Amino acid sequence: MKLPWLEPDTPLPPAEFALRDPDGLLAAGADLSVQRLQEAYGKGIFPWYSEGEPVLWWSPDPRMVLACADFVESHSLAKRLRRMAREEGTSAATIEVRVDTAFEQVLRACAAPRGQQNATWITPEMQDAYLAWHRAGGAHSIETWIDGRLCAGLYGISLGGMFFGESMFTHVTDGSKIALCHLVRFLVRHGVPWIDCQQQTRHLASLGAQPVQRARFVDEVQQLVRQAPPPWHPGRLDTSGRLHPLPVPAADPV
């Protein structure tokens, strides 16, 4: 059967239409406007394509999902987090996790080629789209700062009571896991049960993610996106998942 081609005003087909493709390819075409992306994510669909291709829309079956209650902390990570908790708010603290203070930097770092790769799926067009969504209030970054330097982070989409993880990067051991753990604790605090991880990998499985059948995933998403979202704003995340406002800069002396 021919792959559906989407014009700018054509709605995305339901996710179950991807049954004809084992990898979940659903449609091609359309654009990456914030409105289109909101429609897609609310239906359990996401864009993924290479530069020079038309936009491709996917809904794989099964879908990799991290239930926040199932997140696995390694022994070394748990030990590091306990140390961070002891040092929070003191001069000894060298690691700080922030929200939405360097979204574009996180996005660019996630888009950078890795290892032997010469290309990235986070194309310039995709970067522009998620940056626009961030400015519209839907895309967020969780950032690990060490000694005042951005060393790791992740970004994703908050839609109602659902979080869709997109990508992460790190330049230090456990840097992105520290960001993810703080995100999980923040989401748990605000009643968000799931993080969509899209594709199955051993790394995600080691963190507690599990495959979920597409029909169940789509049903859950359609319910969760109707809930109120967490109270996102730029700030600092503590180890218990509380988001603190950024300190107000001191006024210049008159």
Helices and strands as residue ranges (DSSP letters): E 5-6, G 15-20, E 25-29, H 34-42, E 46-47, E 56-58, E 63-67, G 68-70, H 75-87, E 95-99, H 103-111, H 124-135, E 139-146, E 149-159, E 162-170, H 175-189, E 194-198, H 202-206, E 210-212, H 214-224, E 235-237, E 243-245
